[in-house]
Amino acid sequence: MNEKIDTCSCNIIHEDIVDKVRENMPQEENLYDLAELFKVFGDTTRIRILYALFVSEMCVCDIAALLSMTQSAISHQLRVLKQARLVKYRKEGKIVYYSLDDEHIKNIFDEGLVHIQEK
C-alpha cells in the first residue's frame, strides 16, 4: 500500500472507514484515465456523434449531413473519439465507416440519461 504523508490539518475520526476506502480506491493512474474519458464526453458534438452511432455505423459525410456540420469538423471529433477508444472504423473501398467500439459506451450513456432524468 502506498503511504502518503497526511497534509490535511484535520484528524481522522473514523479510521476504519478511511482505511476501507483507501484499500478500495483505484490506482491514481486509473483515476486519471477515467477523468480523461469523461472529458471526452464533455462535448455536445461528440455526444451527438455517439448517439448517431448507437443507431447505425455511418461514414463521415453522412454524420456531417445529419449534424449540419463540415466533414472536417466531424473528422476532428471522430479522431478524438477514436483516441479514447469510443469508436472504431472499417474501410470499404474509399469510404470509412465508424461505429461504437463496444457496448460499454451505450451503457455509460444509458446510465447517464437515467441519472439526469431522475426527479
Residue frames as a rotation matrix with the C-alpha (Angstrom) as fourth column:
MET 1
0.584 0.812 0.000 0.00
0.812 -0.584 0.000 0.00
0.000 0.000 -1.000 0.00
ASN 2
-0.228 -0.636 0.737 1.27
0.578 -0.698 -0.423 3.46
0.783 0.330 0.526 -0.88
GLU 3
0.126 0.179 -0.976 1.72
0.937 -0.344 0.058 5.54
-0.325 -0.922 -0.211 2.24
LYS 4
0.044 -0.074 0.996 1.09
0.542 -0.836 -0.086 9.23
0.839 0.544 0.003 1.67
ILE 5
-0.852 -0.366 -0.375 2.03
0.517 -0.470 -0.716 11.97
0.086 -0.803 0.589 4.04
ASP 6
0.177 0.971 -0.158 -1.05
0.983 -0.168 0.070 13.49
0.042 -0.168 -0.985 5.62
THR 7
-0.811 -0.455 0.368 -1.03
0.478 -0.878 -0.034 17.16
0.339 0.148 0.929 4.65
CYS 8
0.129 0.937 0.323 -4.54
0.215 -0.345 0.914 17.70
0.968 -0.049 -0.246 6.00
SER 9
-0.708 -0.412 0.573 -4.70
-0.389 -0.450 -0.804 19.53
0.589 -0.793 0.158 9.29
CYS 10
0.256 0.866 0.429 -7.77
-0.924 0.088 0.373 17.60
0.286 -0.492 0.823 10.43
ASN 11
-0.665 -0.438 0.605 -7.68
-0.652 0.735 -0.185 14.42
-0.363 -0.517 -0.775 12.48
ILE 12
-0.602 0.454 -0.657 -9.14
-0.240 0.682 0.691 11.14
0.762 0.574 -0.301 11.27
ILE 13
-0.268 0.615 0.742 -12.33
-0.959 -0.099 -0.265 10.45
-0.089 -0.782 0.616 13.18
HIS 14
0.717 0.562 0.413 -13.38
-0.477 0.827 -0.298 7.18
-0.509 0.017 0.861 11.56
GLU 15
-0.237 -0.957 -0.169 -10.08
-0.831 0.110 0.545 5.46
-0.503 0.270 -0.821 10.84
ASP 16
-0.403 0.137 0.905 -11.78
0.195 0.979 -0.061 2.16
-0.894 0.152 -0.421 9.91
ILE 17
0.694 0.706 0.141 -13.81
0.342 -0.150 -0.928 3.90
-0.634 0.692 -0.346 7.20
VAL 18
0.568 -0.567 -0.597 -10.80
-0.739 -0.670 -0.068 5.81
-0.361 0.479 -0.800 5.89
ASP 19
-0.482 -0.784 0.390 -8.76
-0.543 0.617 0.569 2.58
-0.687 0.062 -0.724 5.73
LYS 20
-0.036 0.570 0.821 -11.60
0.449 0.743 -0.497 0.73
-0.893 0.351 -0.283 3.95
VAL 21
0.897 0.377 -0.233 -11.97
0.009 -0.542 -0.840 3.47
-0.443 0.751 -0.490 1.34
ARG 22
0.219 -0.906 -0.362 -8.20
-0.868 -0.350 0.353 3.73
-0.446 0.237 -0.863 0.88
GLU 23
-0.497 -0.398 0.771 -7.99
-0.147 0.915 0.377 -0.04
-0.855 0.074 -0.514 0.23
ASN 24
0.119 0.683 0.721 -10.75
0.697 0.460 -0.551 0.14
-0.708 0.568 -0.421 -2.37
MET 25
0.545 0.029 -0.838 -9.57
-0.339 -0.907 -0.251 3.30
-0.767 0.421 -0.484 -4.11
PRO 26
0.881 -0.247 0.403 -8.39
0.472 0.480 -0.739 2.60
-0.011 0.842 0.539 -7.69
GLN 27
-0.097 -0.989 -0.111 -4.80
0.904 -0.134 0.407 3.39
-0.417 -0.061 0.907 -8.57
GLU 28
-0.015 0.018 -1.000 -4.09
0.044 -0.999 -0.019 7.03
-0.999 -0.044 0.015 -9.34
GLU 29
-0.899 -0.376 -0.226 -3.30
-0.216 -0.067 0.974 6.23
-0.381 0.924 -0.021 -12.99
ASN 30
-0.651 0.724 0.227 -6.71
0.746 0.557 0.364 4.58
0.137 0.406 -0.903 -13.43
LEU 31
0.176 0.707 -0.685 -8.46
0.725 -0.564 -0.395 7.57
-0.666 -0.427 -0.612 -11.88
TYR 32
-0.405 -0.409 -0.818 -6.58
-0.252 -0.810 0.530 9.88
-0.879 0.420 0.225 -14.24
ASP 33
-0.996 0.020 0.091 -7.62
0.092 0.374 0.923 7.75
-0.016 0.927 -0.374 -17.25
LEU 34
-0.260 0.963 -0.073 -11.24
0.959 0.249 -0.136 7.77
-0.112 -0.106 -0.988 -16.06
ALA 35
0.112 0.245 -0.963 -11.17
0.283 -0.937 -0.206 11.57
-0.953 -0.250 -0.174 -15.75
GLU 36
-0.753 -0.449 -0.481 -9.77
-0.337 -0.365 0.868 11.80
-0.565 0.816 0.123 -19.28
LEU 37
-0.799 0.531 0.282 -12.56
0.593 0.621 0.512 9.54
0.097 0.576 -0.811 -20.58
PHE 38
0.114 0.906 -0.408 -15.21
0.898 -0.269 -0.347 11.73
-0.425 -0.327 -0.844 -19.00
LYS 39
-0.309 -0.282 -0.908 -13.60
-0.079 -0.944 0.320 14.83
-0.948 0.170 0.269 -20.54
VAL 40
-0.993 -0.052 0.105 -14.27
0.093 0.195 0.976 13.31
-0.071 0.979 -0.189 -23.97
PHE 41
-0.305 0.952 0.011 -17.97
0.940 0.299 0.161 13.15
0.150 0.060 -0.987 -23.05
GLY 42
-0.158 0.187 -0.970 -17.86
0.592 -0.768 -0.244 16.87
-0.790 -0.613 0.011 -22.24
ASP 43
-0.848 -0.140 -0.511 -18.54
-0.297 -0.673 0.677 17.98
-0.439 0.726 0.530 -25.81
THR 44
0.072 0.996 0.046 -22.06
-0.418 0.072 -0.906 18.13
-0.906 0.046 0.422 -27.27
THR 45
0.257 -0.014 -0.966 -20.88
-0.964 0.065 -0.258 17.37
0.066 0.998 0.003 -30.81
ARG 46
-0.757 -0.584 -0.294 -19.15
-0.554 0.811 -0.187 14.19
0.348 0.021 -0.937 -29.67
ILE 47
-0.636 0.623 0.456 -22.27
-0.188 0.448 -0.874 13.20
-0.748 -0.642 -0.168 -27.73
ARG 48
0.337 0.800 -0.497 -24.39
-0.698 -0.142 -0.702 13.72
-0.632 0.584 0.510 -30.85
ILE 49
-0.129 -0.475 -0.870 -21.98
-0.909 0.408 -0.088 11.64
0.397 0.780 -0.485 -32.95
LEU 50
-0.952 -0.250 0.178 -22.05
-0.305 0.839 -0.451 8.81
-0.036 -0.484 -0.874 -30.43
TYR 51
-0.241 0.940 0.243 -25.85
-0.304 0.164 -0.938 8.88
-0.922 -0.300 0.247 -30.34
ALA 52
0.353 0.321 -0.879 -25.96
-0.925 -0.021 -0.379 8.64
-0.140 0.947 0.289 -34.13
LEU 53
-0.435 -0.643 -0.630 -23.62
-0.713 0.674 -0.195 5.65
0.550 0.364 -0.752 -33.97
PHE 54
-0.634 0.349 0.691 -25.92
-0.445 0.565 -0.694 3.93
-0.633 -0.747 -0.203 -31.44
VAL 55
0.415 0.906 -0.082 -28.38
-0.519 0.162 -0.839 3.54
-0.747 0.391 0.538 -34.29
SER 56
0.940 -0.092 0.328 -26.06
0.317 0.593 -0.740 2.62
-0.127 0.800 0.587 -37.14
GLU 57
-0.144 -0.988 -0.059 -22.49
0.666 -0.141 0.732 2.73
-0.732 0.066 0.678 -38.35
MET 58
0.889 0.456 -0.044 -22.01
0.311 -0.670 -0.675 5.81
-0.337 0.586 -0.737 -40.51
CYS 59
0.009 -0.867 0.498 -19.48
0.965 -0.124 -0.233 7.47
0.264 0.482 0.835 -42.77
VAL 60
-0.652 -0.386 -0.653 -18.14
0.594 -0.795 -0.124 10.97
-0.471 -0.468 0.747 -42.14
CYS 61
-0.929 0.301 0.213 -20.23
-0.025 -0.629 0.777 12.50
0.368 0.717 0.592 -44.94
ASP 62
-0.093 0.966 -0.243 -23.46
0.409 0.259 0.875 11.14
0.908 -0.018 -0.419 -43.52
ILE 63
-0.005 0.028 -1.000 -22.63
0.995 -0.097 -0.008 12.22
-0.097 -0.995 -0.028 -39.98
ALA 64
-0.886 -0.380 -0.266 -21.75
0.347 -0.923 0.164 15.69
-0.308 0.053 0.950 -41.25
ALA 65
-0.676 0.706 0.211 -25.06
-0.034 -0.316 0.948 15.93
0.737 0.633 0.237 -43.13
LEU 66
0.076 0.720 -0.689 -27.01
0.749 0.416 0.516 14.65
0.659 -0.555 -0.508 -40.12
LEU 67
0.116 -0.123 -0.986 -25.45
0.923 -0.352 0.152 17.19
-0.366 -0.928 0.073 -37.75
SER 68
0.881 0.219 0.420 -25.24
0.414 -0.787 -0.457 20.04
0.230 0.577 -0.784 -40.29
MET 69
0.593 -0.779 -0.203 -21.50
-0.234 -0.408 0.882 20.34
-0.770 -0.476 -0.425 -39.83
THR 70
0.406 -0.543 -0.735 -18.45
-0.900 -0.101 -0.423 20.20
0.156 0.834 -0.530 -42.07
GLN 71
0.828 -0.190 -0.528 -16.69
0.090 0.974 -0.209 16.92
0.553 0.126 0.823 -42.80
SER 72
-0.179 -0.969 0.172 -13.53
0.014 -0.178 -0.984 18.44
0.984 -0.174 0.045 -41.34
ALA 73
-0.239 0.164 0.957 -15.23
-0.904 -0.398 -0.158 19.21
0.355 -0.903 0.243 -38.01
ILE 74
0.807 0.577 0.123 -16.72
-0.587 0.766 0.260 15.72
0.056 -0.283 0.958 -37.83
SER 75
0.551 -0.682 -0.480 -13.38
0.190 0.663 -0.724 14.10
0.812 0.308 0.495 -38.73
HIS 76
-0.392 -0.698 0.599 -11.69
-0.434 -0.433 -0.790 16.03
0.811 -0.570 -0.133 -35.92
GLN 77
0.070 0.502 0.862 -14.26
-0.998 0.044 0.055 14.86
-0.011 -0.864 0.504 -33.36
LEU 78
0.924 0.242 -0.296 -14.09
-0.280 0.955 -0.093 11.28
0.260 0.169 0.951 -34.64
ARG 79
0.074 -0.976 -0.204 -10.31
-0.019 0.203 -0.979 11.38
0.997 0.076 -0.003 -34.17
VAL 80
-0.452 -0.166 0.876 -10.83
-0.812 -0.329 -0.482 12.36
0.369 -0.929 0.014 -30.51
LEU 81
0.509 0.750 0.422 -13.40
-0.846 0.527 0.083 9.59
-0.160 -0.400 0.903 -30.06
LYS 82
0.762 -0.300 -0.574 -11.11
-0.086 0.832 -0.548 7.07
0.642 0.467 0.608 -31.73
GLN 83
-0.299 -0.935 0.190 -8.17
-0.293 -0.100 -0.951 8.03
0.908 -0.340 -0.244 -29.48
ALA 84
-0.375 0.262 0.889 -10.44
-0.926 -0.070 -0.370 7.50
-0.035 -0.963 0.268 -26.46
ARG 85
-0.992 -0.042 -0.122 -11.38
-0.067 0.977 0.205 4.07
0.111 0.211 -0.971 -27.88
LEU 86
-0.401 0.916 0.009 -15.04
-0.251 -0.101 -0.963 5.02
-0.881 -0.389 0.270 -28.07
VAL 87
0.725 0.592 -0.352 -15.38
-0.511 0.121 -0.851 4.47
-0.461 0.797 0.390 -31.81
LYS 88
-0.280 -0.753 0.595 -13.77
0.164 0.573 0.803 2.15
-0.946 0.323 -0.037 -34.32
TYR 89
0.238 0.337 -0.911 -13.72
-0.800 -0.464 -0.380 2.23
-0.551 0.819 0.159 -38.09
ARG 90
-0.045 -0.259 0.965 -13.64
0.456 0.854 0.250 -0.03
-0.889 0.452 0.080 -41.09
LYS 91
-0.457 -0.181 -0.871 -12.85
-0.621 -0.636 0.458 0.78
-0.637 0.750 0.178 -44.70
GLU 92
0.193 0.495 0.847 -14.94
0.535 0.671 -0.514 -0.28
-0.823 0.552 -0.135 -47.64
GLY 93
0.395 -0.201 0.896 -13.16
0.850 -0.289 -0.440 0.92
0.347 0.936 0.056 -50.74
LYS 94
-0.526 -0.582 0.620 -12.59
0.366 -0.813 -0.452 4.64
0.767 -0.011 0.641 -50.26
ILE 95
0.252 0.726 0.640 -15.35
-0.417 -0.516 0.749 5.04
0.873 -0.455 0.173 -47.68
VAL 96
-0.846 -0.486 -0.219 -14.59
0.049 0.339 -0.939 4.80
0.531 -0.805 -0.263 -43.96
TYR 97
0.261 0.965 -0.031 -17.45
-0.035 0.041 0.999 3.69
0.965 -0.259 0.045 -41.70
TYR 98
-0.746 -0.463 0.478 -17.48
-0.439 -0.197 -0.877 4.47
0.500 -0.864 -0.056 -37.99
SER 99
0.345 0.821 -0.454 -19.24
0.049 0.467 0.883 2.54
0.937 -0.327 0.121 -35.25
LEU 100
0.694 -0.064 0.717 -19.16
-0.710 -0.228 0.666 2.26
0.121 -0.972 -0.203 -31.47
ASP 101
-0.348 -0.920 -0.179 -16.09
-0.821 0.391 -0.416 0.48
0.453 0.002 -0.892 -30.19
ASP 102
-0.838 0.149 -0.525 -18.14
0.285 0.940 -0.189 -1.75
0.465 -0.308 -0.830 -27.90
GLU 103
0.075 0.993 -0.090 -21.42
0.538 0.035 0.842 -1.99
0.839 -0.112 -0.532 -25.97
HIS 104
-0.254 -0.230 -0.939 -19.93
0.960 -0.179 -0.216 -0.34
-0.119 -0.956 0.267 -22.86
ILE 105
-0.979 -0.167 0.119 -20.32
0.188 -0.964 0.186 3.08
0.084 0.204 0.975 -24.44
LYS 106
-0.291 0.947 0.133 -24.08
-0.084 -0.164 0.983 2.71
0.953 0.275 0.127 -24.80
ASN 107
0.214 0.342 -0.915 -24.28
0.821 0.445 0.358 1.51
0.530 -0.828 -0.186 -21.18
ILE 108
-0.687 -0.519 -0.509 -22.42
0.706 -0.644 -0.294 4.62
-0.175 -0.561 0.809 -19.97
PHE 109
-0.884 0.388 0.260 -24.89
-0.190 -0.808 0.558 6.81
0.427 0.444 0.788 -21.85
ASP 110
-0.021 0.933 -0.358 -27.94
0.231 0.353 0.907 4.90
0.973 -0.064 -0.223 -20.66
GLU 111
0.006 -0.037 -0.999 -26.83
0.989 0.146 0.001 5.26
0.146 -0.989 0.038 -17.03
GLY 112
-0.906 -0.382 -0.185 -26.07
0.399 -0.914 -0.068 8.96
-0.143 -0.135 0.980 -17.55
LEU 113
-0.626 0.739 0.246 -29.51
-0.196 -0.456 0.868 9.58
0.754 0.495 0.431 -19.03
VAL 114
0.182 0.673 -0.716 -31.23
0.641 0.471 0.606 7.74
0.746 -0.570 -0.345 -16.19
HIS 115
-0.350 -0.414 -0.840 -29.32
0.927 -0.284 -0.246 9.89
-0.137 -0.865 0.483 -13.73
ILE 116
-0.995 -0.088 -0.055 -30.13
0.080 -0.988 0.129 13.26
-0.065 0.124 0.990 -15.34
GLN 117
-0.471 0.882 0.012 -33.77
-0.199 -0.120 0.973 12.33
0.859 0.455 0.232 -15.86
GLU 118
-0.361 0.317 -0.877 -34.34
0.865 0.466 -0.188 11.43
0.349 -0.826 -0.442 -12.19
LYS 119
0.121 0.482 0.868 -36.60
0.000 -0.874 0.485 13.87
0.993 -0.059 -0.106 -10.42
